[in-house]
Each structure stands twice: as C-alpha cells, then as structure tokens.
Amino acid sequence: MSPVTAGSLARLASAPPTPISLGILYHASQHAKRSQNLLPPSKFIHSELPIRLARLHALLTSQQMPHNMSSLPSIRAMALRTREDISSLLDAPIPDSANTEAHFAGVAADVAERGEVTMRMLARAFGELYAGAGGVVPGEEWGGEEADAFFDRMHALHVGAHLLLSEHAALRSASAHPLVTPLSPTSLATRAAADARTLCARLTGSPHACPEIIIIDNLPPRAPPTLAVAPHVHRVLLDLLANALRATADTRRPVRVVVSRGAEDSFRAWGQGR
C-alpha cells in the first residue's frame, strides 16, 4: 500500500463532497439491482469516499479540536487508520470491469469494517481526556455549541461514508437488504412506541406504570412512502419516547406523537411530567 501524501490529503479534503439525498441513493441502488450493473455505483464510491475520508482526517488532525484532542493517542490512531483507508482506496484500480469491481468490493468491505472500529476509538479518546484532566469532566470551558458542531461534522462524515459503503455491500449480496427503504412513518412510530412501552415495563416491572403513547397521524391521505434508514429512525424515536415515558411516569399522562409532512416528514412528541 502506497502511503498517501500530505499534499494529496489536502487536495482531497478541499474538494467538495457530492451531495447525495436518500432518494438519489435509493433510486441509484434500485437501478443497479435491476440492471445487474455495479460499475456505476462502484466508480462513484471509488472517487467519492477518499474525499469524505480526507475531510474526516482533516478534522481528526485539526488544531481546532476541543481541548487539543488531536494530540491524544486515540485520536492520532484514528487519524492514522483513516489515512491508511484513504491509501487503500486510492491504490485500488478504478472498477471498470468485473474483475476490478470485485477487487474494489473487497477493499470497500475492509474499509467499512475498519471504519466502524476507528469511530469506536473516539470513546477511548474521551476517556483519555478525562484521565488527563484528573478525572474532572470539562464544564462550560468544553466549548459549548462550537464543540458540538465540530463533533456533529465528524459524525456526519462517518455516517455518510458508512451509508455509502453499506448500500454498496447490500448491492452485492442476495440476502442483504438496502439500508434506504420506503416506509410508513406512522407504522414506524407505532412500532417504536410499542418498543418504548415494552422497555418501560421491563424497567418498572409493570406495564401499568407506563404512560400511554398516542400516535396522531397528520399525514395527507394516500401519502407516498417515506425514504429513510428505518433502523436509524426507529432508534432515534425509541430513545425519544423512552425519555418521554421516564419524564411522565409520575403523572402517567399520555405521551403524544404527531406525524406530519412538510418539506420533510417529521415527528413531534410531547408529554407532561411534574
């Protein structure tokens, strides 16, 4: 593997990533499945992933990281692993034939697996920061909104790269399902509500201790399905509703979830505690 140079990293990091909506990703995947032609999506990922990973690498090595975290051992290890992944992608031939596409698929699968491990190292970095501060959790000096925005960008880059790699892997598997699928927001909210109440009952020891969750469907009649990553939306809703149930457990007043459609589909939940 040829190590990527600092100049190449800088050029990649300065290149704008291609905007991709879930709709574009879904329809491109469907077309590739129907045509059995994996070359277009593979070529796109071959050129796009190095840009996104280079931008992630730039964040990991940035002096703007809160509390100079770029100097922590785990952050340096994350940056090194990301740089190695970029080198692997750049070394891979452009997937313009069945053989080169199969080779690139192996490289992409390895990058996907390594990427998950790399991002889990971020938790270790926070542990190093905590230990270095003498066990004192940083307070207001942590950085507030700027620090939150910094890690939001880092997370968004990782999620975007992971989504591209996961969709690519699903295209090559007869049994795997694409991550982006059409779904009913109301059905998803109903399932998340049932799971949240099950979790509440398990924690309290009684289903009667859990407030009711009322789903209010404000979607227009015969609304088309929504394209989304169902497991991700379900997890977000489950966390939201579980927190709402904990907050209203004393009053046992119902938690209401409104499903509506504007420029984007949205979920709003509210309840009344003490």
N, C-alpha and C positions, 0 to 999 in steps of 0.2 A: 504494500500500500504506500503510495507516494504522499507524504505529508503536504497538506495544503499550505500555501504561503500566506504570510500576513497580508500581502497585497491582494491576493485573491479573496481572502476573507473579507477585507474591507470593501472590495468591489461588489461582492455578493450581498453583503449587509446593506449596502447603499442602494441596491436595486429594489424597486417596489414589488412586493408580492402581488400575484394576480388575485384580484377579488373573486371569491367563489361563494355563491349562495348555496344553501341546501338544495334549492330547486335545480340549479345547474348541475350540482354533484349527482343528484338523484337521476336526472334525465340522461346525463352522460353515462352513468353506470348501467341504466336500463338499455341504452343503445348498444353499449359494449357487450352486454349479455346476449341481446338478441342477435347481433351480428357476429358474435364469437370472435371479435377483433379487439384484442387487448393492447394493440400497439399504440393507439392514440392516448389512452389514459396513462400508459406506462411512460411514454415520451414526455407527457406533461409533468408527471411526478418526478421524472429524472431531472428535468430542468427547474422545477419549482421548489422541490424540497431543499436543495442546497441554499437557496435564498432564505427560506424561512429558518433553517437551522443556523445560518450565519447571523441572522438577526438575533436569534436566541443566544448565540455565542457572544455577540456584542454586548448583550445585557449582562451576561454572566461575568464578563471581564470589565464591565464599566465601573469607573470610579464613583459613579452616582448611586451605586447600590447603598441602601441604608446601612449605617454603621460600618462602612468599609467591608461589607461582607464578601466582596470579591477576593479578599486576602485569606478567607477561611479555607482550610484544607478541602472540605467537601465541595465548596463552590469551585475551587480550582480543578478538582477532579471532574466535576460536571462539565466545566469548560473544555477540559482535555478530551473527554468522551465525546462531546458534541463535535469538536474539531475532527476527531477520528471518524465519526459518522459522515461528516461532510467529505472527507478524503475518500471514504469508501464509495460514496455516491458519484463523486467526480471521476474516480478510477473506472467505474462501470461503463462499458460501451453503451452508446445510445441504443435503446431497444427498438431496432428497426427490422428484426427478423424473429422467427420463433425461438431460435437458439439464444439470441441476445436478450430477448424478452424474458425467457426462463431464467437466464443468469441474473438479470436485474431483479426479478421477483425474489430470488434468494437474498440478494443484497438488501432489498427493501424490507424483507421479513426480519433480517438481522438488525437493521436499524430500528425497526419498530420495537423489537424486544429490548434492545439496549436503551432506547429512549424512555421506556417505562421505568427501568431501573435507575436511569440517570435522574429523572424528576423526583423519584422517591428519596434521592440523596439530599433534596432540599430540606427535608425534615431534620436530617442529621446536622445540616448546617445551622439550623436554628438552635439545635442542642449545643453546638459548639459556641454559638454566640452567647447563649445563656450561661454556659460554663465560664466563658471568658469574662463575663460581666459579674462574676462572683455569685451566680445564682439569682441575680436581680433581674426581673423582667423589665425591659425598657418601657418607660411610660410615655409621656407626651413627646419626649425628645425622639421617639422612634421615627417620626417623620410624617405621621398623620396621612392626609389624603395623597401626598406625593409618594409615600412609600406604598400605599395601597395601589395606586395607579401603576407603579413600577412592577409590582408582582402580578397585577392584572395583565399587563402586557406580556410578561413572561409566561403566564398560564395560557393566555390566548394563543401564543405562538406554538406552545406544546400541543394544545388541544387541536389546533388547525392541522398541524403535521400528523398527529395521531389519527385524525379523522381521514385524511387522505390515504394514509398507509392502511388503515383498517378497511376502507372501501376497496382499495386495490387488492388486498388479500381476499376479500369476500368474492371478488370477481373471478378469482382463480379456483375457488372452492365450490364444489357442487352442493355441499351441505351447509355452508355458512350463509347467513342472511346479511344483506347490506345494513349498515347502521342507519342510514337515512331511509325512512319508510313513510308512507301515508298513514295517518292515524286520525282517530276521532278525539279531539281534546276533551270532550265531555266524558267519553269512556275512560280515557286515561286518568282524568281527575277522580272519577268514581272508583277506579281500581286503587289509586293512591290513597283515597280516603279510607277504603276498607283496610288497606295495609296499615295505615296510621292507627286506626282504632284497634286492630289486632295487636300492634306493638304496645299501645297504651294499656290494653287489657293484660298483656303479659307483664308489664311493669307494675301495674297496680294490683294485679291479682283478681280483678273483677271487670267484666265488660260494662257493668252498670256504673262504674266510676268514670267512664269516658264520655265526654260530651258528644252529642250527635253532630255529624258533619252534613250540612245541606248543600247540595250541588245545584246551582242556579244556571241554567243553560240560556245564555243570551245570544247564541249564535243564530244567524239568519236561517230560515227554513231551507232544507236541502243544501246546506253549506258544504262545499267540497272538502275532502280530507286535507289535513294539515301535514306538511312535510316537516319531520323533526327526527331527532335521535331519541327514540322512545325511552331507552333506559336512563338517559341523562335527565330528561324532563321528569320522568317518574321519580327519580332520586331527589331532585330539587323539590318537587311537590311533597314527597313523603317527609322530607326534613322540615319543610314549611308547616305542614299540617301537624306533625308530631310536636313541634314547638308551640303551635296554637293550642293543641289539646292540653299540653302541660300548663299553659298560661291560664286556661279557662277551667281547669279541673276543679277548683274550689267552688265556682259558681255553677258549673255544669250547664252553662248556657251554650246553645249550639254555635258551632263554627260554620260560617257561610263562605262558600267558594263560588265566585261568579266567573263563568267562562264567556268571554266576549271576543269579538273580532273587530279590529280597526285596521290600521296599516299593517299590524301584526296581530296574531292571536295572543290573548293574554289571560292570565289567571289572577284574580284578586281574592284574597282570603282575609276575613276579619272575625274577631270574636271579642267577648267582653269578660275580662277577669275582674279581680277585685280592684 
